[in-house]
Amino acid sequence: MRTSLTWLSGLICVLALLPTKSAHSQDTDSSAFIADHPIIRYAADPDFAPIDFVVNGRHRGLAKDYLDLIAEGSGLRFRRQNYPTWADAQSGCRG
């Protein structure tokens, strides 16, 4: 569980550094990144409430709220990859 929180915290910190349309003008690097990666795939921990969890196939929790805000401000789109457990999600992300 601690690994989940560490991974999630790191992701939120990195994504929070992306400029938003309303607060900052996007620089060339950010625009190029978004153009090259319009959809970011991610995995949610299905059982880490209230931070990250899945109910009836829908991603919920604080992590989802942050992803929605980042998407709204940056123009990025996020697509969740479904895994039954966090261990499966980690294995899937490693390839």
N, C-alpha and C positions, 0 to 999 in steps of 0.2 A: 504494500500500500504506500509506503514511503517513496518507492521508486515512481509510482504513479503521480504523486504530488510533485516530486522533483521535476519530472518530465513535463507535467502540465504547467508548472510555474515557469519553466524555461521557455516553453512555447508562448505563453502569454507575454512574457517579457520581450521576446523577439518580435512578436506580432504588434505589440504596443508601440514599437519604435517606427512602424510604418506610418508615413504621413497620411493624414486624412484630407479629403478634398476641402472640407469646410475650414480647417484650422491652418493648413499649410498648402502651398503650391507644391505639386509633386515634381521632384527633380528628375533628370533624365534617367538615372539609374533605377529609380523606383518605377517610373513609367515603363522602362524596358523590361523590368522584372515582371510587372503585371501583364504586359503584352505577351511575354514568353510563358507565363504561368497563370492563365486566367482562372483556373480552377485548382485549388489546393486540396489534396486528399488528406484526410486525417482519420484517426481512430479514437473513439471515445471509450473510456472505462465504463462498462455497463453497470457497475455496482460500486460507485464511489460517491454516493449522495452525501451532501448536497452539492459537491463540487462538479461532479461529472457522473451522469447515469443515463440509462435508457429505460423508458417506460412505454410499453406497447409499440416498440419499434421506433420511437421518437426520442431524439437526443434532448436531454434536459440538464439543468444545473447552471452553475456559475460559468463554467467553461463555455457552454453553448451561448450564454448571454454575451460573453466577451467576443466570441467569434461573430455573432450577429452585428455587434457594434463595429468591429473591425471591417467586416464586409461592407457595411453601410457607409463608412467613412473613406474606405480605400478603393472600393470598386472590385476588390477580390471576391471570388466566390469559393465557398468551402463545400466539399462533398465528403460525407462520412462513409468510411469503409466499415461494413458491419462484421463484428467478431463476437462470438458468444462469451468470451472471457478476456480479461486484460492481458493474460499471458499469451493468448492467441493473437491479440492485437500487436503485441510487441514482436512476436515471431513474424507476423505478416509485414510489419514495417522493416524488418531486417532483411527481408527478401527471402 
